[in-house]
Amino acid sequence: MEEHESALVLTMGRATRQVDKGVHTKLPWPLEKAIVLPTKQTQELQFGYRERDGRVELVEDEALMITGDENLVWADLLVEWRIQDIEKYLFGVNDPERLLRNATAAALRSVMGTTGLDVAITTGKFEIQEEVERQLVELMDSYGAGIMIIDVKLQDVEPPQEVSAEFKAVTDAREAQQTKINEAGKYEAERIPAARAEARKLLEQAEANKQARINQALAEVAQYKALYEAYKASPEVTRQRLLLETLEQILPGANIVIVDSSEGTVKYLPIVPAGGGTQ
């Protein structure tokens, strides 16, 4: 037997043993008979279409079905399967491949019958495919046909040709909508971090300004306290010093002269800045 084959040996018409690849012996017919099947080979079931001579032909009786919103639609799929139990495959049901085709039709029509047309032809392909596979596996397990479902691939879901142009316009509009949504998401992803960084920068700057104002206020308070202590110690001297400092601030370009007539004699003292210049 080949690498991908297995055989079920019937002894007097009763299954007695299963053998895999390699060289094996059996009693001559009619005592024993070996039925060889490709149990390790993945096989395909085309539903709703057939490939013949490199061309794909639509099988209308299979592909035409009704959606959940009572619209007609063409749907076809590919089922990949292999023989899991050779004895059940041969004797569990009468025609296992026909059973598989009927179960595929039941699962696909059940799912399409609960799905709206616009979802089926646009965004719902993956969900339809998964649900069909789940239902098909359950059906084949319940029948005990010895078949294992490997994969279900939904090929095409299309509206009837009479309205295909209108539904193509709907599909294009949905794709354009999704493109806009993706662009908006990209813009959001770019702008939000930048806005957060700008907000963080403003908060840090405001905190720095706050601290600078506090430090300035504390320095001014310390200066006033020192001035008050000096005033308490020498009020007259402090008043005179404050007067002179104030005059210096408000009259920076004026000539300053000190006159003293307390002893009956007028004393005249011009104040010349350091460096010998005049003000």
Buried (B, 14 or more C-beta within 10 A) or exposed (E): BEEBBBBBBBEEEEBEEBBEEEEEEBEEEEEBBBBEBBBBEEBEBBBBBEEEEEEEEBEEEBBBBEBBEEBEBBBBBBBBBBBBBBEBBBEBBEEBBEBBBEBBBBBBBBBBEEBBBBBBBBEBBEBBBEBBBBBBBEBBEEBEBBBBBEEBEBBBBBBEEEEEEEBEEBBEEBEEEEEEEEEEEEEEEEEEEEEEEEEEEEEEEEEEEEEEEEEEEEEEEEEEEEEEEBBEEEEEEBEEBEEEEEEEEEEEEEEBEEEEEEEEEEEEEEEEEEEEEEE
